[in-house]
Amino acid sequence: MNTPLLIAASVIIPLFWGWGTHLLFAWIWPPQSARRVDHNDPQRPQGPPFDFQI
């Protein structure tokens, strides 16, 4: 096997492998779209996100 073919295979095969696994995982677990806030959802209380009192 000559060197340019080996270099091309070592570049192309991992690219296709990563793209294929990405498509497989995107098909198994589709990305969750951002959930839109409905009017009947409870609103967050105003104030700091954390309560630092111990």
C-alpha positions as CSV (number, residue, x, y, z in Angstrom):
1,M,0.0,0.0,0.0
2,N,1.5,3.3,-1.0
3,T,1.9,6.2,1.3
4,P,-0.6,8.8,-0.3
5,L,-3.3,6.2,-0.2
6,L,-2.6,5.4,3.4
7,I,-2.6,9.1,4.3
8,A,-5.9,9.6,2.5
9,A,-7.5,6.6,4.1
10,S,-6.3,7.7,7.6
11,V,-8.0,11.1,7.0
12,I,-11.2,10.1,5.2
13,I,-12.2,7.0,7.2
14,P,-12.3,8.8,10.6
15,L,-14.2,11.7,9.0
16,F,-16.9,9.3,7.7
17,W,-16.8,7.3,11.0
18,G,-17.5,10.5,13.0
19,W,-20.1,11.7,10.7
20,G,-21.9,8.4,10.7
21,T,-21.9,8.1,14.4
22,H,-23.1,11.7,14.7
23,L,-26.0,10.9,12.4
24,L,-26.7,7.7,14.3
25,F,-26.8,9.4,17.7
26,A,-28.9,12.3,16.2
27,W,-31.4,9.7,14.9
28,I,-31.5,7.8,18.2
29,W,-31.6,10.9,20.5
30,P,-32.9,13.9,18.4
31,P,-31.8,17.2,19.9
32,Q,-34.5,18.7,22.1
33,S,-35.9,21.9,20.8
34,A,-36.1,24.8,23.1
35,R,-39.5,24.6,24.9
36,R,-41.6,27.6,24.4
37,V,-43.1,29.2,27.5
38,D,-46.9,28.8,27.6
39,H,-49.2,31.3,29.3
40,N,-50.3,28.7,31.9
41,D,-46.7,27.9,32.9
42,P,-45.8,29.2,36.4
43,Q,-43.5,32.2,36.2
44,R,-40.2,32.2,38.0
45,P,-40.2,34.2,41.2
46,Q,-38.3,37.4,41.0
47,G,-35.0,37.6,43.0
48,P,-31.6,36.1,43.0
49,P,-31.2,32.6,41.6
50,F,-29.6,31.3,44.7
51,D,-30.4,31.9,48.4
52,F,-27.0,32.4,50.1
53,Q,-28.4,32.4,53.6
54,I,-27.2,29.4,55.7
